[in-house]
Amino acid sequence: MTEDSRYEAVRSRDARFDGVFFFGVSSTGIYCRPSCPAITPKRVNVSFYPTAAAAQGAGFRACRRCRPDAVPGSADWNARADVVGRAVRLIGDGVVDREGVAGLASRLGYSARQVQRQLNAELGAGPIALARAQRGHTARVLLQTTSMQAADIAFAAGFASVRQFNETIREIYAATPTELRAARPAPAREARASAAGVPLRLAYRGPYDTGYVFGYLAARAVPGVEEVTGEPGTRTYRRTLRLPHGAGVAEVGERPGRGGWLDCRLHLDDLRDLTTATQRMRRLFDLDADPYAVAERLGADPALAERVAARPGVRAPGSADPEEFALRAVLGEGEAAAAAVAAYGERLAHPRGTLTRLFPRPADLATAELAEIPADVRPLLRALATGLASGELRLDPGADRDEAERALLALPGMPPECAALIRMRALGDPDVLLPPTPDTPSWHPWRTYAYHLRRPLP
């Protein structure tokens, strides 16, 4: 897009570009999303930025009407396989907060200086600024949707100190934490303060085919780790999560909110895992996808046009834990996964309904006897678990997809279809050719979505 076309999107308040770019207004000192309902500023006062962090770095504070920091992430960066896309996914998973820039660079296989340079060139902000913007958004959500103490919110959002938390909130929102909390609607405050867990709204762009996604997940739920309850249209998906600082349980409702979000509630052993848990649920439900781009490309093919029209907002379910999904892909969708959970899954300290265990760690399966697992699956399962446990095989959000697939195919007995499925869901690749999807060049780069469109409804 040119700057003129971006300004036209702002003039038309086009929500399709929310998260794709942001604009700052020099006369007010604020930055907004393209669909902001405020009066359109004059073109001479408008500048454009690829990320919220870049706008903040230029000295703009977040608009209180459109909350530009809360938009879905860019589908482009989420899908990209280069170092910038991989870095953004790792930052979203909280790697910078836990391991610093050096840890991020080590995972990517680059020097810290190279990562800094490439992110600044592409996104207008470095890894520290991107992580800071994410922490600020998390803190605002907690201030306005929970009754947690401000000091607890500071550390839950990833800040190193309460002072850093206070300074960042003032800089980003031109308000103190107390003022941000006071600005929330009173009815929402009363409803949420008494509820258990941390309530969140997981935003997405465009339409969302919730019926397919919830049906797909329900058909593959592993007892003890996942469950889907309720009737179609009002179902709730729940699952356990193994997180860096402890365990958690996530609940997501099927009925979308009028503003384009899914209601989520997180029950965490350690609130420092909030950002990581949120991003993992976003990846599971494919909430950063661009349904407009998918529909434009796939709807142009006569073989898919009718399905695209009948199912607006198609999504490609990902995974909440890439290593877990890879192991499940090898175990299959039958009883083997449930048997592995029952025999080797760690018990939750605080079970919630039928959710009683975490999925086994790769290290647990690498050394187990696996007597409960069918004999024909054991060699591949053990080889995969050993590779994941040793770090020779990486499937984290920043993994190189081509390299990971080559490593998977090098495992003895790994079927190509299984490796492709792991690439599709564990690594979130939007362009995977998985049988029986034909190799149709015109579907590139959205062949994963074509695969889901061609599947029967659950």
N, C-alpha and C positions, 0 to 999 in steps of 0.2 A: 504494500500500500504506500502511496505517496502521502505527504502531509496534507495535501488538499483533500484527498479521499478520506483521510482520517477525520478531517474537520467536517466533511459531509456526514460521516457516521455520527459525529457528536451532534450536529444540527438535527439529525433525524432521530436522535436518542436510540440508536440501534443496539439492542442488547446482545446481538450476535457477537459483538466485539468486546464485550466485558471480559477483562482478563487478557485479551490479546494486546491491548495497549492502554495507557492511561494518559490523561492530559492535565497539565498544570495551568493555572490562571494567574498571571503575574499581578493583576490588579487586586486580587483577594488573598493570594498566598496559599491557596488550597489546590489539591489535586483531586480528580474525580474519575469515575468510570464513564465510558461513552454514553451510557443510558441515563446519566444523572438527570433528575427532573428539574433542576434549577434552570434559570434563564440562560440561554446559550451565550457565552462570552464572545466578545469581538475576536476576530481571527488574529489580530495583531497582538493580543494578550495571551494567546494560547501556545503552549509548547507540548511536545509529545514525548512519552517515555515508554520503554518496553516493559518495565516492571514497577511495582509500587515502591520498591527499595530505591530505584533510580530517581523517582519523583521525590522521595523523602531526602535523598542525598542532595538534590538540587535545592532543598530548603522549603519544599511545600509540605503542608500538613494535610491530613486526610479529611475529606468532606464528611460532615456529620449526617448529611441527608442520604447520600448514596453508598457510604461506607465502602470505598473502593478497595480497601485492604481485604475485604471478605469475598471477593469474586472467585469463581473457579479458576484453577491454574490454567496456564496456556496449554492447549492440546498439542501445540507444536513442540514445545520444550519437553513435554511429558513423553512424546513419541520418539523424539530424536535419539539416535544411537551414538552421536558424537560425544565428546567430552563434556560439552556444555549441558546437554540433556541429561547425561549421567550424573553430573554434579548437582543439577537442580533436584533430581530425585533423591539423591543422598542427603542434601541439605533439608529437604522436606521430611526425611526420616529422622532428622535430629542429629546427624553425624557431627556437624560442626559444634553443636552444643556439648556433645559427649566427648569428642576426640580432637576438637580444634581444627584449624585449617590444615595443619600437618597431617592429621588423620585422614581428612578428606582427600588430600593430594596423594597420600599413600595408597588409598583404595583405588584411585583413578590411574595410578602408575605414572603420574606427572610430578614435577616439582611444584611447590606451593606458588612460586612466582609465575609459572606457566598457567596454572589454574586461575590465579588472580587476573592475569592479563586477558585470558580468553573470556572469562565471565564479564569483565568490565567492557570488553569490546562488543560482546553480543547482547548483554542484558543491562548495561549501564550501571552495574553495581557488582562489587566483589562478594566473596562468600560470607564475610562477616556482616556486611550490610544486608544481604539476603536473609541470613539467619536472624538478624536483629528485627527486620520487618515481620518475619514470621512470629517471633516472640511477642512483638507488640500486638499483633492480631489475636494471638492466643490469650494474652492478658486482657484485652478488651472484651473478648467473649466471656471469660470467666467473671470479670467485673460486672457484666450486665446480665448474666444468666444464672449466677450462683450467689450464695451468701457467704462464700469463703472469705476469710480474713485476707487483707491486702498482702501481708507478708507471705502467706501460704501461696497466694496467686503468683507472686513474684518468682518463687522457686519452681512452682509447677509449670510456669511458662518458659523456664529455662534461663532466667536472669541469674547472674552470679551474686547479686546483692540487692537489697531493697532500694538503696540509693540509685543504682543503675536502672532499676525498674521505674522509679519515679521520674528520673530524668528522661528516659525514653518515651514514656507516656506523654509527658508534657511536650516533648519535641514533635512527636508524630501527630498528636491529637489536639495540641494547644489547650489542654485541660489536665487537671490533676486526676489521679485515680478516683478520688472521692467525687469529683465533678462528673466523671464518666459514669460512675455507679448511680449517681443521683438522676442521670438523664434517662434511665431505663423506665419503661412504663410500669406503674404500680401494680396492675393486675398480673403482669408477667412475673414481677418480683415475688408476689405472694404465692403464685402457683408453683414457682420453681424452687423457692427457698425450702419448701417442706419435702421435696422429692429426693429420693436417693440417687446417688450417682451424679455425674456431670452431664447436664443436658446440652446438646449441640444441634445446630442446624447445618447440615452438610449441603452446601449450595452446588448447583449444577446449572449448565446453560441449556436453553432450548427445551424441547419435550424430552420425556424420559419414559421408556417402556418398562415400567416397574413390574408388570405382570410377568413378562418373560424372565427378567432377572431373578425375581423371587422364586418363580417356578423352577428355574434352572438350579438355583442354590438348594432348594428344598429337595430336589431329586437326588442330590449328591451329598446331602448332609451326613456327617459321620457321628453316630450316637456317642454321647458323652462330651463331644467337642462342639457340636453344632445342633441347632434345632430351628424349625420354622413352625410357628403356631398361628392359629386363626384361620379365617376363611379368605379365599382370594379377594384381593382388593383392600383387605385390612390386616394382612399378615404381619408378623413380627419375626425378623431373623435375629437369632442370638448365637454368639460363638465365644469361645475362650481365646485368649491371646497370650502368647509368651512374649514379654516385653523386656527391654534392657534392664529395668530396675525391679521387676516383679511380674506378677500375673494380672490379667484383667478379663473382664467380660464386656462385650459390646452388644448393644441392642439397636436395631434399625427398623423403623416402621415402613411399611409398603406405601401407605397413602402419602403422596407428595403434598408439600405445603403450597399455598397459592403463590408464594413468591419464588418458587423454584428451588425447593430444598427437600431433603429427607430428614426426619427427626431421628436423632441418635442419642443414646445415653451410654456413657462409659462408666464402668465400675472398676476402679484401679487400686491395686495394692499400694502404688506409689504414684503420686500426682506428677512427678517428673516425667512420667511416660505419656502424658496427655497428648503432646504434639505428635509423637510417634504413632500412638494408637489411632489418632484422627487421620493421619496420612495413610495408614494401612487400610482403614475402612474406605477411604476415598478410592484407593487403588482397587480394592475388592469390588466396589460398585461402579467403577469406571466413571467417576464423577467429573473428571477433567476432560472428557471427550468433547469433540466439536460435532454435534449431530448434524449441523447445517452442511459442513464440508462432506461428511459421509453421505448424506442424502443427495447432495448435488452430484457427486461422482457416481455412486451406485445407482441412483435413480435414472441416470442417463442411459443405462443398459436396459433394453427391452426385457431381458430375462429376469431382471430384478425390480423393474419399475413398479409393478403392482404390489410387491411385498414391501417396498420402501414406503409407498403411500399408505398401505394398511397398517404399518407398524412404525409410526413416527417416533423418533428418539431411541432407535436401537442402540443397545450398549453391549459391550463385550466383557463379561465378568472376569475380574483378575484374581488376585489372591491376597489374603491378609498376611501370609507368611510364605515367601517363595520356597524356602527349604521344605517346609511342611507340604506344600503342594507337590513338589517334585517327588517326595516319598509316596504321597497318595496316588500320584499318577502311575507309579510303578506297581503299587498294591492293587490298583483298580477300584471300581466303584461298588464292589460286592462286600462280602463279610470280612475280607482280609484286613482292611483298614480299621474296622471296628475291633477286630481281634488284637491288632497291634496296640490300639489305644487302651484296651482293657488290660493287656499284659504289661505294657511298658510306659503308658502315659502317667505323668505325675499328677497326683491328686491335688485338686484345688483346696486351699486352706478354708475357703468360704464358698462351697458349692451353691449354685443358683439353679434350682429346679433340676432338670435332667442334665445340666452342664456340670460335670464333676471332675473332668480331667483336662490337662493340656496334652496336645499331640506330642508323641515321643521326640526327643532330640535326636539328631543324626548320630551323635556319639553313643546314645543308648542303644540304637539299633545296630550300630557297627559292631558292637561287642556282644550282643545278645545271642542266645541260641536260636531264636526265631522258630521254635517248635510249633507255635501257633499259626505260622505263615505257610501257605502252600509251598511245597518243595520246589516247584518250578520257578517260583518268584524269588526265593531266598538269595541265590547268587547275585542277581542284579541289584536287589534291594541292599544287600550288604556292601556291594561295590559303590553304589551311589551314596549310601550313608557314610562310608569311609572317606570318600572324596570330599563330601561336605564338611565332615568333622575335622579333617586335616587342613581345610582351606585351599586344597588344590583345585576344587571346583567351587566357584563363587556364583551365587544367584541373588545377591543383594540388589537393591534398586539401582546401584551404579555399575552393575556388571556389564561387560561388553557382550552383547547378545550373540554375535557370531562366534566369539571365542567360547562362550558358555555352551552353545549348541555343539560345537566341535568336541568339546570335552565330554559332553553327554554321550555323543555318538561313539566316542572312544571306549566307553564302558562296555565290557563284554555282555552281549545279549540285549543291548538297548535298541528297541524298535524305533525306526525313524519317526513313526507317527507319535510315539510317546515323547520323544525329544522335541518334536514340533509343538505338541500340546503344552509341554513345560515352558517352551519359549513364549507361546501365546499367552498363557495365564500367569505363570510365575514371574516372567519378565515383562509382561504387559506390552508385547509387540503387536501393533495394530495391523501388521501386514504379513501374517503367517498363512502359508498354504497348507491346510490340513485336510486330508481326505474326509469326505468325498468332494471337497471344493475343487472345481476345475481351475487350471492355471490360466486365468483370464487377465491379460495385461491391463485392460481398461479399468480393472478394479483396484489397481495399485494407487495409493498405498493403504487401502482399507480392506484387504482380503479377509482379515479376521472378522470384520463386521459382515462381510458377504457370507462367511461361513455360518454365523449366527442367524442371519436372515433366511438362509436355506434350511435351517433346522426346523423340525416341527415344533409347535408350541408345547411347553411342558404341560 
